[in-house]
Amino acid sequence: MQHIESGHRANLIGSLWMILAMAAFAIEDTLVKSAAQSLAVSQILILFGLGGAAIFALIARLSGARLYTPDVLSSPMRVRFLFEVTGRLFYTLALWLTPLSAATVILQATPLVVVAGAAVVFGERVGWRRWVAICVGLIGVLIIIRPGTDSFSILSILAVLGMLGFAGRDLASRAAPAALGTSILGLYGFLSMAFAGALLSFWDRAPFAVPDATAILFLIGAILTGVAAYACLMKAMRTGEVSAVTPFRYSRLLFGISLGVLLFNEQLNLPMVLGSGLIVLSGLFILWRGKQVAKAIPD
């Protein structure tokens, strides 16, 4: 009985850490979107990436970890870098050019793509029920972006590309050498953001501006909340059971939509609500079904 109670307590604490992480990620997105009103996206990516990398480098050194080992250049890490650049670049552009609520909702399809990718890349067993759930979730994405209609905006594809980049990063992270700790992964993840900003600067040739006091506060806030969100996420995944903690990832959707409505006067519509529901329900079903399969129930 004591073991069960301790397990419930760990899941509760882990769930709270996950909710805090998702709230911090939503605040980070809000601050980045706000900073983009006065600074070039390339400049934001570079400053944000270097600031986050510096913090993770400090954390790594304080914990005694080496900032560079040969594992950093391993094939999975190179693939992870490319996907991280893709995800960071396109998702930041989506935050700048599209509603925060829409970008946040589309990002919630990442776990669906990760499960599909794990089946294709790693040969993990995914039965027909979960494949149907993946398809339903992706239909939810299509309902939100509404291709082929008058409401369709090509800019909504930016969030989809960002989501695919993050899904590829998560898959590559699973194959990354176990010797690389979370602080080192965070360090190179933020460095990839700076690299994405450098690439974008060559493309758009937007002039770098001296940030005013407001923009500096937005950037510092985004860096600190981004690092805090990453730390809370790692804490959540290491405190409770993955199956109990992971569903609370979808709380980011509530935070993102709320901030979009309150701060940017964004409007919800029926396709957004319907698509969001399909994505969340599909994701929760996949998590539940995965737990059942782990208990040896036929998929």
C-alpha positions, 0 to 999 in steps of 0.5 A: 500500500505504501508503495502504491501511495508513493507511486501516486505521489510521484505521478502527481508531482511529475504531472505538476512539473509537466504543467509548469513546463508547458506553461513556461513554454507557452510564455516563451512563445509569447515573449518570442512573438512579442520580441518579433514585433521590433526585432528581425526573427534572425536576430531573435534566433541568434540572441535567444540561441546564444543566451540559452546555450550559455546557460546550459554550458554553465549548468554542464560545467557546474555538474562536471560534464565536458562540453565537447566529446566525440559523441557530439559529432555522432550520426544521431547528433548530426541528424538531431542538429538538422531537425532542430534547426528546421524545427526552431527556424520554421516554428519561430517564423510561425510564431511571428507570422501566424496566430499564437493559438494556431501555431501552438495547436499544430505543434501538439501533433508532434507526438503523433508524428514521433510515434509514426516515425518510431514505427518506420525508423526504429521498427517499433510495433504500432498496430492498426488502432494507433495508426488510425489514431495518428491519421485522425490527429493529422486530419485535425491538423488539416482541419485547422489549416484548411487547404483548398479553401478561401481561409487557407494561408500558406503561412500555416505551413510554417507551423507544420514544418516546425512541428515536423522538425521537432518530431525529427529532433525527438526521434534523433534524441532517442538514438543519441549516445546515452553518455550525453546528458540533458544539459549537453543536449540543451547546449547544442539544441540552443546552439542550433537555434543560433545557427538557424538564425544565422542561416535566416540572416543570409536569406532575408538580409534583415538589418540587425537593430540595437534592441530597446529596453522592452525587446531586451526584457522580452528576450531575457524573459524568453531565454529564462523561461525557455531554460526553465521549461526545459528543466521542468520537462526533464524533471517531470519525465524523471519523477513520475511514470511516463504514461501518467505524466505525458498526457499533461503535455497537452496543457500547453494547448490551453496555455497557448490559446489563452495567451493568444486570445488575451494578449493578441486578440486572436479569435477561436473558430469551429475548425480550430476547436474541432481540429484541436479536439481531434489532435488531443484525443488522438494523442491521448488514445495513443498514449493509453493504447501504448500502455495497454500494449506494454502490458501484452494486450494485442495491438 
